[in-house]
Amino acid sequence: MARVARTVIVKSVKIPRKLFRVFVELEGMYRNIVEQLTMFAVRNSIKSFTKLKALKYREVRSLYPQLPSHYIYTACQDASTRVKGFLRLKKLGFAGREYPEVRRVSIWLDDHLWKPGGYTSIRIATHKGWINIEVEAHKQYWRYVNHGWKLASEVKIKFDRRNRQLLIYLTFIKDVEEYKPRGYLPLDVNENNVAVLVDDIAYLFETDTRKLVLGYHYRRKRIQEKYDKLYGKKSRAKRKVLKKLKERKKKLDIRWKIANIIVRTAYERRYAIVVEKLGKRVANNMAKRVKDKQLRHRIFQASFKGIQKAVEEKAREHGVPVIYINPKNTSKLCPIHNSPIIYSNGSRIGTCSKSKELWHRDIVACWNLLLKAQRGDGSNAPSPIKRSVDGWVMPLPTTATHEPTALKKGLWARRKSLPLTQNATALNRMKMVGTNGIVKHVASILEERGMLK
């Protein structure tokens, strides 16, 4: 049994000016306390929250008698968290100053400082007494409320001064138990696609990461050249323009949508997800011998481990087991004959050196991950292997290229609905390829979103 936690941000309704001043005053006092505690903890190398509270509670309490006492407790927790990170960076030589700068403050509230007032309001303890705040609940919030998630005892709040609103960070928790897997769903992450093998049928989710990364790279380069010439390298105008770029948001959108589809597919079949066991510095190891600057940039921005982490997080929510396999030679050896596959001129289609059959590089990786999982190599998978490995277990004859079913990015990652005729055409084309595995699942997701009438 594992406990899973997820954070949901909800906004309060617009707060009257007089009432909002109370929260501004509260933020100012809380910031001063955190700054004092942080400086004291750094000077004395104190990382422990309990030790910091024992040494400074009475002194801080005497300075701010109007505040509820538990604000001192939460400020000590906040300060100790900041100090731990700062002292670690200082030890490595990365800290640029003597003390950490407290720039942004989010007020930590424990169960003595806030109370839920039903589903659409909360009560917060301040130096002026308890204040009731109405919140604007949204779809994601209701999804957690209606699916058995429980609110944790701690909450964080930030302030939107321009709109006179509170940003409330609610934490939902849920106890999830992993099921015993009936089968395996191997997953191979690449720069421009994510390959999966569902019931012996291969699917390729096209992500177009290379195009996304290079597009934003050249866009940033043009902005820097223009604004450096006009305003200088450290200009505020340049930073403001660069902040508007949405490369990170688009990457996160791709990761979570792919993770959601893959995990739901595995959960419906009660399969375990099989992934490569990547090291801590995957991009560094890949770029060691690469001299081309553009290729190095693509390697570091491809986020091979990012999609894996998204899949792992989603799998925890549903109790889907994740099995890690040693990735050595998964895309280099033929899964039938265990002989090297020869790739020429950077092609993703290779030839088995023994039987001369054609193999797609990403599909080879998926099949080898599946076979390793079934043998129990580096995982908790059952052993020995249950199927005999020959050419006939592959989705295509041994004389043909084992091509996957490619799913264009616009089909599975689209936010807005397509016209009905285009939707029908795209889905009919998918159904002609096959009716098993993830095709049905993609169709069902489109139906849920109202994209298929």
C-alpha positions as CSV (number, residue, x, y, z in Angstrom):
1,M,0.0,0.0,0.0
2,A,1.5,3.3,-1.1
3,R,0.3,6.8,-0.3
4,V,0.1,9.2,-3.3
5,A,-0.1,13.0,-3.0
6,R,-1.2,15.5,-5.6
7,T,-1.4,19.3,-5.4
8,V,-4.3,21.3,-6.9
9,I,-4.3,25.1,-7.1
10,V,-7.6,26.9,-6.7
11,K,-8.2,30.6,-6.7
12,S,-10.3,32.5,-4.2
13,V,-13.0,34.9,-5.3
14,K,-12.0,38.6,-5.5
15,I,-11.5,39.8,-2.0
16,P,-12.6,43.3,-0.8
17,R,-9.7,45.8,-0.4
18,K,-10.1,46.2,3.4
19,L,-10.0,42.4,3.9
20,F,-7.2,41.9,1.5
21,R,-5.0,44.4,3.5
22,V,-5.2,41.9,6.4
23,F,-3.6,39.2,4.2
24,V,-1.0,41.7,2.9
25,E,0.0,42.5,6.6
26,L,0.0,38.8,7.4
27,E,2.4,38.1,4.4
28,G,4.7,40.9,5.6
29,M,5.0,39.5,9.1
30,Y,5.5,35.9,7.8
31,R,8.2,37.1,5.4
32,N,10.1,38.9,8.2
33,I,9.9,35.8,10.4
34,V,11.2,33.5,7.6
35,E,14.1,35.9,6.8
36,Q,15.2,36.1,10.5
37,L,15.0,32.3,10.9
38,T,16.8,31.6,7.7
39,M,19.7,33.9,8.6
40,F,20.0,32.4,12.1
41,A,19.9,28.8,10.7
42,V,22.6,29.5,8.1
43,R,24.9,31.1,10.6
44,N,24.6,28.2,13.0
45,S,24.3,25.4,10.3
46,I,20.9,24.3,11.6
47,K,18.9,22.0,9.2
48,S,16.5,20.5,11.6
49,F,13.1,22.0,11.9
50,T,12.6,20.8,15.5
51,K,16.0,22.3,16.6
52,L,15.3,25.6,15.0
53,K,11.8,25.8,16.6
54,A,13.3,24.9,20.1
55,L,15.9,27.7,19.8
56,K,13.9,30.5,18.3
57,Y,10.2,30.0,19.2
58,R,10.0,32.1,22.3
59,E,12.0,35.0,20.9
60,V,9.9,35.2,17.7
61,R,6.7,34.7,19.6
62,S,7.5,37.7,21.8
63,L,8.1,39.8,18.7
64,Y,4.8,38.9,17.1
65,P,2.3,38.2,19.9
66,Q,-0.6,39.1,17.7
67,L,0.0,36.2,15.4
68,P,-1.4,32.7,16.1
69,S,1.4,30.6,17.5
70,H,1.4,28.0,14.8
71,Y,2.6,30.5,12.2
72,I,5.9,30.3,14.1
73,Y,5.9,26.5,13.6
74,T,5.2,26.7,9.9
75,A,7.7,29.5,9.4
76,C,10.4,27.3,11.0
77,Q,9.4,24.5,8.6
78,D,9.7,26.9,5.7
79,A,13.0,28.3,6.8
80,S,14.6,24.8,7.5
81,T,13.6,23.7,4.0
82,R,15.3,26.7,2.4
83,V,18.4,26.3,4.5
84,K,18.8,22.6,3.6
85,G,18.9,23.5,-0.1
86,F,21.2,26.5,0.4
87,L,23.7,24.7,2.6
88,R,23.9,21.8,0.1
89,L,24.6,24.3,-2.8
90,K,27.1,26.1,-0.6
91,K,29.0,22.9,0.1
92,L,29.2,22.2,-3.6
93,G,30.4,25.8,-4.3
94,F,27.3,26.9,-6.2
95,A,26.0,29.5,-3.7
96,G,26.7,33.0,-4.9
97,R,26.0,34.8,-1.6
98,E,26.5,34.4,2.1
99,Y,22.8,34.0,3.0
100,P,19.8,32.8,0.9
101,E,17.5,35.5,-0.5
102,V,13.9,35.2,0.4
103,R,12.3,36.4,-2.8
104,R,8.9,34.6,-3.1
105,V,6.9,33.6,0.0
106,S,4.1,31.2,0.2
107,I,2.5,31.0,3.7
108,W,2.4,27.5,5.1
109,L,-0.8,26.6,7.0
110,D,-1.1,23.6,9.3
111,D,-4.4,22.2,10.6
112,H,-4.6,24.8,13.3
113,L,-4.4,27.7,10.9
114,W,-7.0,26.7,8.3
115,K,-10.3,24.7,8.2
116,P,-12.3,23.6,5.1
117,G,-15.8,25.2,5.1
118,G,-17.5,22.7,2.9
119,Y,-16.3,22.1,-0.7
120,T,-16.2,25.7,-1.9
121,S,-14.8,27.8,1.0
122,I,-12.0,27.7,3.6
123,R,-11.4,29.5,6.9
124,I,-8.0,31.0,7.6
125,A,-6.7,32.1,11.0
126,T,-5.0,35.6,10.9
127,H,-3.9,38.2,13.4
128,K,-7.4,39.8,13.0
129,G,-9.2,36.5,13.7
130,W,-10.7,33.8,11.5
131,I,-11.6,34.9,7.9
132,N,-13.9,32.9,5.6
133,I,-12.8,32.8,1.9
134,E,-14.9,31.5,-1.0
135,V,-12.9,29.6,-3.6
136,E,-13.5,29.1,-7.4
137,A,-13.6,25.3,-7.8
138,H,-12.7,23.9,-11.2
139,K,-12.8,20.6,-13.1
140,Q,-9.5,19.2,-11.8
141,Y,-10.5,20.0,-8.2
142,W,-13.9,18.2,-8.5
143,R,-12.2,15.2,-10.1
144,Y,-10.1,14.6,-7.0
145,V,-12.9,15.3,-4.6
146,N,-15.3,12.9,-6.4
147,H,-12.8,10.0,-6.8
148,G,-11.9,9.2,-3.2
149,W,-9.0,11.6,-2.6
150,K,-8.8,13.2,0.8
151,L,-7.5,16.6,1.8
152,A,-4.2,16.7,3.6
153,S,-3.8,18.7,6.8
154,E,-1.4,21.3,5.3
155,V,-2.1,24.0,2.8
156,K,0.0,26.8,1.2
157,I,-1.3,30.2,0.0
158,K,0.1,32.9,-2.2
159,F,-1.2,36.3,-3.1
160,D,-2.2,37.8,-6.4
161,R,-2.1,41.5,-5.6
162,R,-3.2,42.6,-9.0
163,N,-6.5,40.7,-8.9
164,R,-6.9,40.7,-5.1
165,Q,-7.1,36.9,-4.9
166,L,-5.5,34.1,-3.0
167,L,-3.9,31.2,-4.7
168,I,-4.6,28.2,-2.5
169,Y,-2.4,25.1,-2.9
170,L,-4.5,22.1,-1.7
171,T,-2.8,18.7,-1.3
172,F,-4.9,15.6,-1.9
173,I,-3.8,12.2,-0.7
174,K,-4.9,8.6,-1.5
175,D,-3.8,5.1,-0.5
176,V,-3.2,3.0,-3.6
177,E,-2.3,-0.7,-3.7
178,E,-0.5,-2.2,-6.7
179,Y,-2.2,-5.1,-8.4
180,K,-0.5,-8.3,-9.6
181,P,0.2,-7.9,-13.4
182,R,-1.4,-10.2,-15.9
183,G,0.9,-9.1,-18.7
184,Y,3.4,-6.4,-19.8
185,L,3.3,-3.1,-21.8
186,P,6.8,-2.2,-22.9
187,L,7.6,1.5,-23.4
188,D,10.5,3.0,-25.4
189,V,11.1,6.8,-25.3
190,N,12.8,8.5,-28.2
191,E,13.4,12.1,-29.3
192,N,10.5,12.4,-31.7
193,N,8.2,9.6,-30.6
194,V,7.2,7.2,-27.8
195,A,6.8,3.5,-28.9
196,V,4.6,1.1,-27.0
197,L,3.7,-2.6,-27.6
198,V,0.2,-3.6,-26.7
199,D,-0.9,-7.2,-27.1
200,D,1.9,-7.8,-29.8
201,I,0.9,-4.7,-31.8
202,A,3.2,-1.7,-31.9
203,Y,2.1,1.9,-31.7
204,L,4.2,5.0,-32.2
205,F,3.1,8.3,-30.6
206,E,4.7,11.1,-32.6
207,T,5.8,14.0,-30.4
208,D,7.8,16.1,-32.9
209,T,10.1,17.2,-30.1
210,R,13.0,18.0,-32.4
211,K,10.9,20.5,-34.4
212,L,9.6,22.0,-31.1
213,V,13.1,22.4,-29.6
214,L,14.8,23.8,-32.6
215,G,11.9,26.2,-33.3
216,Y,12.1,27.7,-29.9
217,H,15.9,27.7,-30.0
218,Y,16.0,29.9,-33.1
219,R,13.2,32.1,-31.8
220,R,15.1,32.7,-28.6
221,K,18.3,33.4,-30.6
222,R,16.5,36.1,-32.7
223,I,15.0,37.7,-29.6
224,Q,18.4,37.8,-27.8
225,E,20.2,39.3,-30.9
226,K,17.5,42.0,-31.3
227,Y,17.1,43.1,-27.6
228,D,20.9,42.8,-26.8
229,K,21.6,45.3,-29.6
230,L,18.8,47.7,-28.5
231,Y,18.8,47.5,-24.7
232,G,21.8,45.4,-23.6
233,K,22.3,41.8,-22.4
234,K,20.6,42.2,-19.0
235,S,17.6,44.2,-20.2
236,R,14.2,43.8,-18.5
237,A,12.4,44.0,-21.8
238,K,14.3,40.9,-23.1
239,R,13.4,38.9,-20.0
240,K,9.8,39.9,-20.3
241,V,9.6,38.7,-23.9
242,L,11.4,35.4,-23.2
243,K,9.0,34.7,-20.4
244,K,6.1,34.6,-22.8
245,L,7.6,31.6,-24.7
246,K,5.7,28.4,-24.0
247,E,8.2,25.7,-24.8
248,R,8.1,24.2,-21.3
249,K,4.3,24.2,-21.1
250,K,4.1,22.4,-24.5
251,K,6.6,19.7,-23.4
252,L,4.7,19.1,-20.2
253,D,1.4,18.9,-22.1
254,I,2.9,16.2,-24.4
255,R,4.3,14.2,-21.4
256,W,1.2,14.1,-19.3
257,K,-1.2,13.3,-22.2
258,I,1.0,10.4,-23.3
259,A,1.4,9.2,-19.7
260,N,-2.4,9.3,-19.2
261,I,-3.1,7.2,-22.3
262,I,-0.4,4.6,-21.6
263,V,-1.3,4.2,-17.9
264,R,-5.0,4.0,-18.6
265,T,-4.3,1.3,-21.3
266,A,-2.2,-0.7,-18.8
267,Y,-4.7,-0.3,-16.0
268,E,-7.7,-1.5,-18.1
269,R,-5.7,-4.7,-19.0
270,R,-4.1,-5.1,-15.6
271,Y,-0.6,-4.9,-17.2
272,A,2.7,-3.8,-15.8
273,I,4.5,-1.0,-17.6
274,V,8.1,-2.0,-18.7
275,V,10.6,0.9,-19.1
276,E,14.3,1.2,-19.5
277,K,16.3,1.8,-16.3
278,L,18.0,5.1,-17.2
279,G,20.9,6.5,-15.2
280,K,21.0,9.8,-13.3
281,R,22.6,11.8,-16.1
282,V,21.2,10.4,-19.3
283,A,21.7,13.4,-21.5
284,N,25.3,13.9,-20.2
285,N,26.3,10.4,-21.1
286,M,24.6,10.6,-24.5
287,A,26.3,13.9,-25.4
288,K,29.8,13.0,-24.2
289,R,31.2,12.3,-27.7
290,V,28.9,14.7,-29.6
291,K,30.6,17.9,-30.9
292,D,27.7,19.3,-32.9
293,K,26.2,22.1,-30.8
294,Q,22.8,21.8,-32.2
295,L,22.7,18.0,-31.7
296,R,23.9,18.5,-28.1
297,H,21.2,21.0,-27.5
298,R,18.5,18.6,-28.8
299,I,19.8,15.8,-26.6
300,F,19.6,17.9,-23.4
301,Q,16.2,19.3,-24.3
302,A,14.6,16.0,-25.4
303,S,13.8,15.0,-21.8
304,F,14.0,11.3,-22.2
305,K,13.6,10.8,-18.5
306,G,10.8,13.4,-18.3
307,I,8.2,11.2,-20.0
308,Q,9.3,8.2,-17.9
309,K,8.7,10.2,-14.7
310,A,5.3,11.4,-15.9
311,V,4.3,7.7,-16.6
312,E,5.6,6.7,-13.1
313,E,3.6,9.4,-11.4
314,K,0.4,8.5,-13.3
315,A,1.1,4.8,-12.6
316,R,1.2,5.5,-8.8
317,E,-2.3,7.0,-9.0
318,H,-3.8,3.9,-10.5
319,G,-1.6,1.2,-8.7
320,V,0.0,0.2,-12.0
321,P,3.3,-1.7,-11.4
322,V,6.4,-0.2,-13.2
323,I,9.2,-2.6,-14.0
324,Y,12.7,-1.4,-14.9
325,I,14.9,-3.2,-17.3
326,N,18.5,-2.8,-18.3
327,P,18.5,-1.1,-21.7
328,K,21.7,-2.6,-22.9
329,N,21.5,-3.6,-26.6
330,T,17.7,-3.5,-26.7
331,S,17.7,-1.7,-30.1
332,K,20.8,-3.5,-31.4
333,L,19.9,-7.2,-31.2
334,C,17.3,-9.1,-33.2
335,P,14.7,-10.5,-30.6
336,I,14.3,-13.7,-32.7
337,H,17.9,-14.7,-33.5
338,N,19.8,-12.6,-30.9
339,S,22.1,-11.4,-33.7
340,P,23.2,-7.8,-34.4
341,I,20.9,-5.6,-36.4
342,I,22.7,-3.5,-39.1
343,Y,21.5,0.2,-39.5
344,S,22.9,2.2,-42.4
345,N,23.0,6.0,-43.1
346,G,21.2,6.9,-39.9
347,S,18.1,5.0,-40.9
348,R,15.7,3.7,-38.2
349,I,15.1,0.5,-40.3
350,G,17.8,-2.1,-39.8
351,T,18.5,-5.6,-41.2
352,C,19.1,-8.7,-39.1
353,S,22.6,-9.9,-39.8
354,K,21.5,-13.5,-39.7
355,S,18.1,-13.8,-41.4
356,K,18.2,-10.5,-43.3
357,E,14.7,-9.5,-42.1
358,L,13.9,-5.8,-41.6
359,W,13.3,-4.3,-38.2
360,H,12.2,-0.8,-37.0
361,R,14.6,0.4,-34.3
362,D,11.9,1.4,-31.8
363,I,9.9,-1.8,-32.2
364,V,13.1,-3.9,-31.6
365,A,13.6,-2.0,-28.3
366,C,10.0,-2.7,-27.3
367,W,10.2,-6.4,-28.1
368,N,13.5,-6.9,-26.3
369,L,12.1,-5.1,-23.2
370,L,9.1,-7.4,-23.3
371,L,11.2,-10.5,-23.6
372,K,13.6,-9.4,-20.8
373,A,10.6,-8.7,-18.5
374,Q,9.1,-12.2,-19.3
375,R,12.5,-13.8,-18.5
376,G,12.7,-11.9,-15.3
377,D,15.9,-10.1,-16.2
378,G,16.4,-7.2,-13.8
379,S,12.8,-7.1,-12.6
380,N,10.2,-8.8,-10.5
381,A,8.7,-10.4,-13.6
382,P,7.9,-14.2,-13.5
383,S,10.5,-16.6,-14.9
384,P,11.1,-18.6,-17.0
385,I,9.7,-17.1,-20.2
386,K,6.3,-18.5,-21.2
387,R,6.4,-18.0,-25.0
388,S,8.7,-19.5,-27.6
389,V,10.4,-16.7,-29.6
390,D,10.2,-17.2,-33.3
391,G,9.2,-15.1,-36.3
392,W,5.5,-16.1,-36.0
393,V,4.9,-14.3,-32.8
394,M,5.7,-10.9,-34.5
395,P,2.9,-8.8,-35.8
396,L,4.2,-9.2,-39.4
397,P,5.9,-12.0,-41.2
398,T,9.7,-12.4,-40.8
399,T,10.3,-11.2,-44.3
400,A,8.6,-7.8,-43.8
401,T,9.5,-4.7,-41.9
402,H,8.0,-4.7,-38.4
403,E,6.5,-1.2,-38.8
404,P,4.4,0.3,-36.0
405,T,1.0,2.0,-36.3
406,A,2.0,5.7,-36.2
407,L,-0.4,8.0,-34.3
408,K,0.1,11.6,-35.4
409,K,0.5,14.2,-32.7
410,G,-2.5,16.2,-33.9
411,L,-4.7,13.1,-33.3
412,W,-3.9,12.3,-29.7
413,A,-2.7,15.7,-28.3
414,R,-5.3,18.1,-29.8
415,R,-7.0,20.3,-27.4
416,K,-9.8,21.7,-29.5
417,S,-12.3,19.6,-31.5
418,L,-11.7,19.0,-35.2
419,P,-14.5,19.3,-37.7
420,L,-16.7,16.2,-37.7
421,T,-15.7,15.0,-41.2
422,Q,-12.0,15.3,-40.5
423,N,-12.5,13.4,-37.2
424,A,-14.4,10.6,-38.8
425,T,-11.8,10.3,-41.6
426,A,-8.9,10.1,-39.1
427,L,-10.6,7.6,-36.9
428,N,-11.7,5.4,-39.7
429,R,-8.2,5.3,-41.1
430,M,-7.0,4.2,-37.6
431,K,-9.6,1.5,-37.4
432,M,-8.5,0.1,-40.7
433,V,-5.1,-0.5,-39.3
434,G,-6.4,-2.7,-36.5
435,T,-9.0,-2.9,-33.8
436,N,-6.8,-4.1,-30.9
437,G,-4.8,-2.3,-28.3
438,I,-4.4,1.4,-28.0
439,V,-6.5,2.3,-31.1
440,K,-9.7,1.6,-29.3
441,H,-8.5,3.5,-26.3
442,V,-7.6,6.6,-28.4
443,A,-11.0,6.5,-30.0
444,S,-12.7,6.3,-26.6
445,I,-10.7,9.3,-25.4
446,L,-11.8,11.3,-28.4
447,E,-15.4,10.3,-27.7
448,E,-15.1,11.5,-24.1
449,R,-13.7,14.9,-25.2
450,G,-16.6,15.3,-27.7
451,M,-14.4,15.0,-30.7
452,L,-16.3,12.1,-32.1
453,K,-20.0,12.4,-32.5
